Amino acid sequence: MTRRLIAFAAGAVVGTAAVYAARALAGRYHGEDGLPDVAFAALAEVSDFLSEVRAGMAERENQLRLALGLDSPPPGARLDPQATRDLLEDPARWRAPRN
C-alpha cells in the first residue's frame, strides 16, 4: 500500500511539473511573436515529408491494385508480367536478408 501511495505521489509531481513547464513555454512564446522560425521550419519540413509519404503510399496502392486485378489499367497501358510478379512477391519493395 505504501509503495502505491509513493508511486501515485511521484506520478502526480511529475505530471504537475510537466504541465507547469509546458504552460511556461507556451506563455513565453505567446508574449512574443509566437513560435520561433526554427519551429516553423521544422513543422514545414515534417509537413513536406508527410505529403511525400502520402503520395508514395497512394502510388504504391495504385500499383498493387493494378497487379491484383482490382482495377483495370489505364487505356493503352500494359502491365509487364515480370513486374507484376515481382510486385506481388514483394509488395513492400524490399527483401529482408534470408539466413
Secondary structure by P-SEA (a helix, b strand, c coil): caaaaaaaaaaaaaaaaaaaaaaaaaaaaaacccccaaaaaaaaaaaaaaaaaaaaaaaaaaaaaaaaccccccccccccaaaaaaaaacccccccccc
